[in-house]
Amino acid sequence: MPTMGVRVFHPQLRSTYVLAGPLRWVEPDGRRAVLRVDAAGGPARRFCGRSVTLDLGHCHRVRSLNGGAIEQGQMVTVKARMPRRLETLPSVVAPRSVLALGPML
């Protein structure tokens, strides 16, 4: 029986998107963060200049090059699986990996 209101996409209908930019806000427990998209690969370039909430609760690959936790103001690269024909950027994205590159200069 299908679940009402839940859209499940076949794995072949999904694509990996790479988004990068500074973290504008991070929850104290580190489970959510807001990313301003300054750079993106491929068709996701049209989302540059927009902000997206990252749900980090289920992301097992959150790393910081300085060895600490991710913090507000750090530049990060995010890889996320989303629908291939993405019309609008979702308000919340569950990334596969997050790499913090360091503080924004």
RODO-2510 file (C-alpha; in nm, 4 decimals, decimal comma):
residues 105
     n   res          X          Y          Z
     1     m     0,0000     0,0000     0,0000
     2     p     0,1549     0,3387    -0,0988
     3     t     0,2193     0,5997     0,1668
     4     m     0,0306     0,9246     0,1197
     5     g     0,2383     1,2397     0,0768
     6     v     0,5790     1,0697     0,0539
     7     r     0,7596     1,0854    -0,2808
     8     v     1,0062     0,8047    -0,3338
     9     f     1,2361     0,8351    -0,6319
    10     h     1,3892     0,5367    -0,8046
    11     p     1,7711     0,5413    -0,7634
    12     q     1,8174     0,5901    -1,1399
    13     l     1,6054     0,9037    -1,1237
    14     r     1,8379     1,0613    -0,8679
    15     s     2,1644     1,2434    -0,9185
    16     t     2,4438     1,3626    -0,6899
    17     y     2,4625     1,7402    -0,6586
    18     v     2,7669     1,9249    -0,5228
    19     l     2,6985     2,2538    -0,3446
    20     a     2,9573     2,4799    -0,1803
    21     g     2,9523     2,7969     0,0232
    22     p     2,9673     2,9369     0,3760
    23     l     2,7617     2,8093     0,6670
    24     r     2,5366     3,0941     0,7741
    25     w     2,4081     2,9225     1,0894
    26     v     2,4695     2,5979     1,2799
    27     e     2,2528     2,4575     1,5606
    28     p     2,4434     2,4176     1,8889
    29     d     2,4038     2,0371     1,8734
    30     g     2,5230     2,0338     1,5090
    31     r     2,2173     1,8521     1,3715
    32     r     2,1122     2,1319     1,1326
    33     a     2,2940     2,4054     0,9482
    34     v     2,2082     2,6673     0,6872
    35     l     2,4283     2,6835     0,3765
    36     r     2,4387     2,9784     0,1378
    37     v     2,5095     2,8245    -0,2022
    38     d     2,7918     3,0207    -0,3673
    39     a     2,9056     2,7492    -0,6088
    40     a     2,7433     2,4384    -0,7509
    41     g     2,8157     2,1840    -1,0180
    42     g     2,6180     2,1165    -1,3347
    43     p     2,2484     2,1992    -1,3381
    44     a     2,2555     2,3013    -0,9698
    45     r     2,4356     2,6255    -1,0661
    46     r     2,0994     2,7949    -1,0970
    47     f     2,0662     2,7688    -0,7160
    48     c     2,3683     2,9931    -0,6487
    49     g     2,2807     3,2763    -0,4136
    50     r     2,0069     3,0790    -0,2360
    51     s     2,0142     2,9254     0,1104
    52     v     1,9293     2,5688     0,2061
    53     t     1,8932     2,3950     0,5418
    54     l     2,1146     2,0887     0,5839
    55     d     1,9795     1,8034     0,7973
    56     l     2,3034     1,6604     0,9375
    57     g     2,1370     1,4180     1,1790
    58     h     2,1683     1,1206     0,9413
    59     c     2,4864     1,2293     0,7621
    60     h     2,7684     0,9986     0,8689
    61     r     3,0415     1,1807     0,6754
    62     v     3,0748     1,5226     0,8349
    63     r     3,4426     1,6214     0,8429
    64     s     3,6364     1,9352     0,9153
    65     l     3,9896     1,9779     0,7854
    66     n     4,0941     2,1446     1,1118
    67     g     3,9691     1,8422     1,3094
    68     g     3,6974     2,0236     1,5038
    69     a     3,3238     2,0452     1,4644
    70     i     3,1629     2,2452     1,1861
    71     e     3,0960     2,6059     1,2793
    72     q     2,9194     2,9111     1,1465
    73     g     3,1294     3,0939     0,8868
    74     q     3,3171     2,7891     0,7591
    75     m     3,3303     2,7165     0,3886
    76     v     3,1884     2,3706     0,3175
    77     t     3,1382     2,1364     0,0255
    78     v     2,8199     1,9286     0,0373
    79     k     2,7300     1,6222    -0,1696
    80     a     2,3619     1,5318    -0,1756
    81     r     2,1435     1,2903    -0,3739
    82     m     1,8353     1,4656    -0,5095
    83     p     1,5917     1,4114    -0,7974
    84     r     1,7637     1,4355    -1,1358
    85     r     1,5155     1,6830    -1,2838
    86     l     1,5279     1,9267    -0,9957
    87     e     1,2999     2,2241    -1,0619
    88     t     1,3430     2,4020    -0,7277
    89     l     1,5931     2,3642    -0,4467
    90     p     1,4308     2,1781    -0,1541
    91     s     1,4074     2,3754     0,1702
    92     v     1,5798     2,0924     0,3616
    93     v     1,8512     1,8688     0,2142
    94     a     1,9886     1,5522     0,3750
    95     p     2,3500     1,5424     0,2484
    96     r     2,5574     1,2296     0,1963
    97     s     2,8771     1,4085     0,2982
    98     v     2,9893     1,7481     0,4287
    99     l     3,3510     1,8653     0,4199
   100     a     3,4378     2,1858     0,6053
   101     l     3,7342     2,3535     0,4377
   102     g     3,7987     2,6207     0,7009
   103     p     3,6935     2,9719     0,7944
   104     m     3,5710     3,2139     0,5318
   105     l     3,8350     3,4765     0,4667
***
